[in-house]
Amino acid sequence: MNITVYLGAREGNEQIFRDTAAEIGKWIALAGYRLIYGGSEVGLMGVLANAVMENGGEVIGVEPQFFIDDGFLHEGITKTIPTETMAERRIKMMEMGDAYIALPGGIGTLDEISEVIVMAALGKHQKPCIIYNKNGYYDLLRGMFDRMADADFMTKEARAMITFAESLEDIKRAVGDL
């Protein structure tokens, strides 16, 4: 199974963010899954990829050529798939994924997981869309999705496609690992 993970190219200012990325990376590797991610060595992206590799897992990075040219590519990963644009990267990562997880991150992370959620809501896939709300990081986003559904800008069915996980066990249940 390919687990596509979206997360920050920065580490954030709380140790729990780094710990969460390492926890997910270790689980992916030990479960025998393959990581699909943005390909960078920086921030939480590097923490995640390193945790997968340290635990014997396979890592596929999908990285726009301009990031590779700027020196952000993680040289130690199993395979790199270069793309021309961020849009091409999003599409490739979505095509390769069997489940999608958003960890703490910024606007890029929101952009990527939002596209996955939109495609699920449009009926283009039925794969798990998981937002890891560790330490309440995504509480406000959960509230916004609830508000969208309550105001009838999102169907209740589309809202139900988004899993807000509070623990690794929640994630395992959502991907069918428990």
Rosetta blueprint (number, residue, H / E / L):
1 M L
2 N E
3 I E
4 T E
5 V E
6 Y E
7 L L
8 G L
9 A L
10 R L
11 E L
12 G L
13 N L
14 E L
15 Q H
16 I H
17 F H
18 R H
19 D H
20 T H
21 A H
22 A H
23 E H
24 I H
25 G H
26 K H
27 W H
28 I H
29 A H
30 L H
31 A L
32 G L
33 Y L
34 R E
35 L E
36 I E
37 Y E
38 G L
39 G L
40 S E
41 E L
42 V L
43 G H
44 L H
45 M H
46 G H
47 V H
48 L H
49 A H
50 N H
51 A H
52 V H
53 M H
54 E H
55 N L
56 G L
57 G L
58 E E
59 V E
60 I E
61 G E
62 V E
63 E E
64 P E
65 Q H
66 F H
67 F H
68 I H
69 D H
70 D L
71 G L
72 F L
73 L E
74 H L
75 E L
76 G L
77 I L
78 T L
79 K E
80 T E
81 I E
82 P E
83 T E
84 E L
85 T L
86 M H
87 A H
88 E H
89 R H
90 R H
91 I H
92 K H
93 M H
94 M H
95 E H
96 M H
97 G L
98 D L
99 A E
100 Y E
101 I E
102 A E
103 L L
104 P L
105 G L
106 G L
107 I H
108 G H
109 T H
110 L H
111 D H
112 E H
113 I H
114 S H
115 E H
116 V H
117 I H
118 V H
119 M H
120 A H
121 A H
122 L L
123 G L
124 K L
125 H L
126 Q L
127 K L
128 P L
129 C E
130 I E
131 I E
132 Y E
133 N L
134 K H
135 N H
136 G H
137 Y L
138 Y L
139 D H
140 L H
141 L H
142 R H
143 G H
144 M H
145 F H
146 D H
147 R H
148 M H
149 A H
150 D H
151 A L
152 D L
153 F L
154 M L
155 T L
156 K H
157 E H
158 A H
159 R H
160 A H
161 M L
162 I E
163 T E
164 F E
165 A E
166 E L
167 S L
168 L H
169 E H
170 D H
171 I H
172 K H
173 R H
174 A H
175 V H
176 G L
177 D L
178 L L
